[in-house]
Amino acid sequence: MSCSSYIRNNMTDTLRVLILLSFFLVMVSCEHGVRDKDDIVLAEVGTHVLRLSDVINDVPAEVYAADSLRVIMNYQKSWVNRKLKVSEARRLRLEQNPEVQRRIRQATESILVDAFNEAVYLDMKDDPVTRSDAQSYYESNKDKFVLAERHVRFRHMIAASLSDAQNARNALLRGRSWTSVAEEFSVSPQKSIRTSRQFFPVSTAALHFEEMNTFLQLIGVTEISPIRRIGDQYHFVQLVDAREAGEHPQVDWVIDQITEWLMLERRRKHLRSMEQSLFLKAQANNELRIYDVTIPEHQIEIVQDSL
């Protein structure tokens, strides 16, 4: 018996599935999210067809990339179950049930309302909030921005050996630049340099290294902590700057949050304006009746604006 014949006769169903799906993945790896006439069919229920591109287009790229085979198989199973249930529900004429119809209408209205809101928001894409807008808001409302706790900026050295940590600490004491020290002695120089430029709430500073966090709450500005071994590496921290609770944060700390909040506020105002326009239009076209709910039997029309 030939080797290829032996493999064909003994290959399990599971292995066949794995090889087949792996082949599918190779075929689509260079055309992620693109559907063509030769797209792979994964399942069929009645007239409904599930294609591989449906999975790829529906699943977030990072989730799909993490374990594409598992994603495909789970999606396939869920899709088949859903279609079978929908088919059976229609066979039983459940969609004719008044309560089911009410829920379908309610769901449809919710989707349409969400689509309208999104369309209104997209209409504002050409009117973004600028950095200058956010800075002006910060300056005008500075009293609203107060630190709830102490914030610190610090340097965190993680060295591979005790001698590297000692040399790094001595170099800093002699006045050598942090960039130079980190590049020579840190196990992760770019991260060490980058984080040294940021302020952190003292409660979360070096959070994964409890002893370093404790040092940051005790040492003064420019002081360097003792070296401590944590796992297989050697650590120390140097406090570079601090902002106390009750002080105002630097504008760069909150600029992104202000920008996002101002954009949301503009969208809300624009949406309210559109809602008012719809109200007035319906009123002008005599399409709107609003009754006094406190006297339902009289159905007295309210003439004043209710928005």
Secondary structure, 3 states (H helix, E strand, C coil): CCHHHHHHHHCCHHHHHHHHHHHHHHHHCCCCCCCCCCCCEEEEECCEEEEHHHHHHHCCHHHHHHCHHHHHHHHHHHHHHHHHHHHHHHHCCHHHCHHHHHHHHHHHHHHHHHHHHHHHHHCCCCCCCCHHHHHHHHHHCHHHCCCCCCEEEEEEEEECCHHHHHHHHHHHHCCCCHHHHHHHHECCHHHHHHHCCCCEECCCCCCCCHHHHHHHHHCCCCCECCCEEECCEEEEEEEEEEECCCCCCCHHHHHHHHHHHHHHHHHHHHHHHHHHHHHHHHHHCCCCCCECCCCCCCCCECCCCCC
